[in-house]
Structures are given as structure tokens and as C-alpha cells.
Amino acid sequence: MAESGTLPTGFGELEVLAVGTVLLVEALSGLGLNSLTILCFCKNPELRTPSHLLVLSLALSDSGISLNALIAATSSLLRRWPYGSEGCQAHGFQGFATALASICSSAAIAWGRYHHYCTRSRLDWNTAVSLVFFVWLSSAFWAALPLLGWGHYDYEPLGTCCTLDYSRGDRNFTSFLFTMAFFNFLLPLFITVISYRLMEQKLGKTGRPPVPALIAKVVPTVNAINYALGSEMVHRGIWQCLSPQKRERDREQ
């Protein structure tokens, strides 16, 4: 199905359409929400700070992931890959680079939060710009290696988008996969966990805001969940919704 209109083995017309629709919704919502983040950074002078530059990097990388998904959605709805083999390589590179940049930007944000709340000095512009530059340069470097022969990009099983060819089990791809995973998954995860762990220890002793509140400033979804789990008003409201008889007794009283 990569460049023809025939469906791949094991996939039906409805399944391909469903994949394309889900990818389209994800791509449009991701582009819209991340565009709002970028717009707020550009329009609001109070948000143009070194720490928020790291958040901007995350929004840009996530926008790139959404753009990659939009191309995959278009191909799924067309039921073929219309961009040829060179387009497949470019699509794989762009998607992989932005995905790695998103992971590394999240780790940079965690370190930036630790630096801001647990040291006496604030994050300056030179450090923030250097971090962002390193994140994107490193991501582009690792994403370019499959184009140079270490690793390989190929069509996914559906044939409507391209990524790393995980079906390969040779020494070349295995060595690339494990090395890449160490530097781009395990190392950022270690930095993130250690940063928030040190913040928890530091802020727990000084009586400053707890770590969940700091994380909520980075991820709006966590903000809503954190409030819902910690609010007694929300707890009472949920309990009343699940107890209609109790509500009737309260009204009679």
C-alpha cells in the first residue's frame, strides 16, 4: 500500500479510515493547542522568560509531532503513500527528530524547574538558549543517523507513514536502537526523576509549594487532575452525584 492503492494484508477499509480519522483529530488538536502556547509566549511579555523558553521548545516539538501525524492522516485517508521513497525518509526523519526533541525538552524543563526553585540563582537566557540549542542539535543528530546508514527508516505496517524499521533484527539496527534509547530515553528519564526528587526533598524541608503544584505549571492537564484529587469540594460533589438518595434526604431537611 505504500505507493499503490491496495490495502495491506490484515487491514480492512474501515480500519484504515479509522486510523486516518484518529490521526487527523490528534493532529489538528495538537497543532491548535500548541499554537496557543506559542502565541501566548510571543504576545505576553511576562511569559518571555528563560524558563518559559524551554516550554516553548516543548510546544514547538509537539507541534512538529502533530504535523507529522497530519501527513500520516492524509495518507491514511488517501489509502496510499503519495510522497515516494524520499518523502518516506524525510517523514521518518522529521517525526523522529521532533519526538526526541519533545522528550529532551521535557527533561530540560524538569532541570530548569529544579534550578529555579532549589538554587539561589535563576535560569538565565544564555543557559536557556544553550539548552534549547543542544536539545534540537542532539535530536537532529540522532534522527539523521538512519539516513547515514546506522538504523533505517521504512514504511509502517499500514503503509501510510514512515518511522524506524523496528522489524529489522540485525546487529546494525540493534546497536543503534539500544544506544539511541540510552541517550534519548533513559538519560532524560533519569534527569527528570532526579530533578523532581531533589525538588521534593528541598521544598518539603522549606515549606514551599509541593512538587505536584510545580509540575502542574508545566502540564495543564496535571493541573486539573491535581486539583480534582486534592479538592474536598470536588470529592463531596462526586460523592453526592453517586448518592442520589442522600441528595433527596438533604433536600427534605
Beta strands, then each sheet from edge to edge (+ up, - down):
strand 1: 153-155
strand 2: 162-164
sheet 1: 1+ 2-
end
